[in-house]
Amino acid sequence: MKHETTEADTAECDRVVHVRVRRAAVIAAVFLVALAASVFGAVRVFTAYDDLQLRGLVATGTVTGVHDSRRGPTSFDVEYSANGAHEESSFSVDSAETYSVGQVVSVRYDPADPADPAHAIADGQTAVFSREGLIALAALASLVVFVWFTLMSLAWVRRRRAVPGTGWHWAEAAQAPRRGDPVMTFLAAGSGIKAERTRYVRPGRFAIRPRPPTAGWLAGERKVLVLVVPASREGAKPSAYRLRRAQKPKRRR
């Protein structure tokens, strides 16, 4: 079926590509800030630990409780005297088998703030240092997401720059994907562009997009192609996909 691309269609397709670039860039920036905050938190954690080792005072404490949780963190409570006042802190540990109620332990605390449970060390186990694992996970997750969306934004920038070279052409799927080979081939009539898309979710139990795109506006050059699919219903937003130029089948010798 012939589909004439109007100026409104062209403007809408350009807008969708701009939105994808901006969205990926914003998400990358957010997780860059999260990564910086995680690194800053890690530096503060290690600095606090080193400060306790250098200027902390040592007191004798008694274990008052042990909390062994399979789903949550394992910890133990310690009562000790700091600057003449009674204090109690909780410390995270890898295994609760090392400690028992009534056990005597050594506690190194910050004389400037002995009441803060995050500023104390009991037998090498520190409440502030126990945050290291959470900070490391947050930093790792932020780094992965930041790199992923940075590369994605760069990919969309390349496509945005390649679009004016060919303009937008209406393309339709030439064939349905075969079983075990999830490839959609799109043909843009009048442009000579033949593109493939391999990254879509098949209909099934865990499908987030029940139906793969079957038609839309295609633009780009060489391997930098993009397909903009119009909204399927009123109130919905159009979507964009990154495609690759279809490869010619290899001849068998």
Helices and strands as residue ranges (DSSP letters): H 7-55, E 57-67, E 74-82, E 85-93, G 96-98, E 104-109, E 120-122, E 125-126, G 129-131, H 132-166, E 169-175, E 184-188, E 193-197, E 215-221, E 224-229, E 239-245
